[in-house]
Amino acid sequence: MGYEYIGITVLWLFLYGYLIVASIDFGAGFFAYYAKITKKDHIINQLISRYLSPVWEVTNVFFVFFFVGIVGFFPDSAYYYGQALLIPGSIAIVLLAIRGSFYAFENYGFKNNHLYMFLYGATGLLIPASLSTTLTISEGGFIEETANGVTLLYGELFTSPYSWSVVFLAIVSVLYISSMFLTYYANRANDHSALALVRKYALFWSSPTIIASMTTFIALSQHNPEHFQKAIDLWWMFGLSVAFFMIALFLVYVGKYYGWAFIAVMFQFFFAFFGYGASHLPYILQPYITISSGVTNETMAITLITVFIAGLLLLVPSLILLMRLFLFDAEYVKGKK
Amino acid sequence: MFFEDSVMMSRLLTSLTLIFHVIFATVGVGIPIMISIAEFIGIKKNDRHLQLLARRWTRGMTVTIAVGVVTGTAIGLQLSLLWPNFMRLAGNVIALPLFMEVFAFFFEAIFLGIYLYTWDRFKKPIYHWFLSIPIIIGSTLSAFFITTVNSFMNTPRGFEMDGGNVTNINPLEAMFNPATPTKVFHVVASAYLTSAAILATIAAIIILFRKGSEYHTKALKLTVTATFIFAIMTAIAGDLSAKFLAEHQPEKLAAGEWHFETEVGADLILFGSLNEENEVENAIRIPKALSFLAYGDFNAEVEGLNETPADEQPPLWIHYMFDLMVSIGFYMLGISALYLLFWKVKKWNEENKWLLWAIAAGGPLSMLAIEFGWIFAEEGRQPWILRGIMTVAEGATTSDHVGLMFILFIGLYTVLGAGCLVVLRKMFKDHPAEAEFESRYPEAAATKEVDE
């Protein structure tokens, strides 16, 4: 296996990590706001804020890791994606900036301010929508390269069924992953009223998730038949994903083993995400960048992989420490610390 | 019009983001060390005031860190969005420190989260203090890594150009290029200095307007002492930086000093103006001082700007940026030394009104010096984005909509800046230090009253 495969696997793992932790965060922001306008905030907002307070910055770093890493491993992607994504990228920055800073403002200065809560909730849905544009254009057909540089074809993007199905999938997945996690977390905290509420959210958002996945597949077969065919060849990965979805849904439905249910959710997205990623190869951006044409020089690749391993050895213990102190410390979760 | 000029607008948008981000980056690097010092002395001397000081600074820092994180994310993405050609080339050589910067930040963020929520969770307070060490390491390493990237833009090393392609790459040589040592030292020392000065400003203003208490007097003593030490460090770093420029980037020094002809025993020109023939007028001249600044020798030869081809010369207005930065640096050194003198001489009152005002001005002035310094550093590299290899015009995006994005980001930074000020004000105004001291340490507050 060439180092370009190691590089893309590592990056994809980070993006997967971001997908999970950011979805929890984005969805939680939406649920917190939704609970406020439906006057149920007293039931769940304490729970949400106890989870979010210590981890919000860590979430953002997963994302930064991914885009710094992809420019490092595949410098060509800076050229093509950089030029094409000026507007969607800038909008995503603005939304991320508003979300991150207003979270801190609300949390440390203005508790339960309505405007802040609204911004926090709204950006939670808009950010996944704007970031998912990147995955859409990677399928090809939305970018034009001329002598003057690279331009994004907005007309194509806004009229493409594939593009909208990806946006829809991104939003419902966020709500699904987040409500599944909150169900587990509420159960862990022995908070029965919160559990009843978030469990209802989780069950509600499960069917749109599976419908959106199917719609995206159909739209992909129209937009990029070649990629669709490669995805079909990897049918077992998507099959496993659906199987884990059923397990998660079943466990939450019967109201048992919420921890295992969330792990099943993680596997569901792991197989779907890696199935998608593997069938996308060799392209990073169709038809301009493949992992072998766009990869950096060997020296840099090896150095980056080395540093990456060294960094993980440092970070994983620190992350475990953070999680033991907050996420999985039963006393802390219950609000006694 | 320049609004449609994507190169010009890319430069303006990058400056806008950096000018805003550097405020938060600077305090993000410097305040952790101040917090750590306050907590350590507070624990060792069993001084509740200093422990409270550390707590309150940390709380304020969480807000500035948040803005620093989101604007840092912005500049990280804008590097690719606005300078795609540059990143395509430079990514091959300098990706390593960019990547490691994220690790350093990740490390810092994890421990900041732990530090923030564990004040009372340890039996021995010193264990909590230990958690401040990885925060300092993480934040200072972030500054180190990102500064090496900027150094690389000034003195690119560690690769060869073969037509349009880069070959023979050595990532470590690129990272440890000639500009790295002095630039990192200068950036880190000045960030420490500015953070101490800003905290001193806060203490001085409260003493001036609200009389203050023992708590604020202790805060002032600690912060001004730190300002003095960091000002000396910064002065040394600045001197070394000038010597680096003389050797490796003479056109930047020459433009900054309005030094046109190569000569021995070159004069140092302070402020002044240029007439139509590019002759210096109204300036203060210090004989032979530029030679001394550049080489530590009053008779050394200093290369003039005329040695550089006209189309590769930086703009001349950066002279003012350099002079303002240096003047503020010396002001900080002087004013903190004066305070220490007044403090040590028993008969003099170090909290007299004039001195407090002078200290209060120090924080904003230091931050301005950081901005002037960066403007000098970046404009002084023009027309290059990668000195000698790629110009900013070659590096920029060709997208048409940069002007529009510029307006969008002005809006964003206005909202973030205003929000940050409002929240910080509310956080501390609603909870004055004295009230928090009494509620947090009732026993210490009670004995105090008996003593008095």
Interface residues (C-beta under 8 A of the other chain):
Chain A: S53 P54 V55 E57 V58 N60 V61 F63 V64 F65 F67 V68 G69 V71 G72 F73 P75 D76 A78 Y79 Y80 Y81 G82 Q83 L85 L86 I87 G89 S90 I91 A92 I93 V94 L96 A97 I98 R99 G100 S101 F102 Y103 A104 F105 Y108 G109 F110 N148 G149 V150 T151 T296 N297 T299 M300 T303 L304 V307 F308 G311 L314 L315 S318 L319 L321 L322 L325 F326 K337
Chain B: R59 T62 V63 I65 A66 V67 V69 V70 T71 G72 T73 A74 G76 L77 Q78 L79 S80 L81 L82 W83 P84 N85 M87 R88 L89 A90 G91 N92 V93 A95 L96 L98 F99 M100 E101 V102 F103 F105 F106 F107 A109 I110 F111 L112 G113 I114 L116 Y117 T118 R121 P134 V166 T167 I169 N170 P171 L172 T397 T398 S399 H401 V402 L404 M405 L408 F409 L412 V415 L416 G419 C420 V422 V423 L424 K426 M427
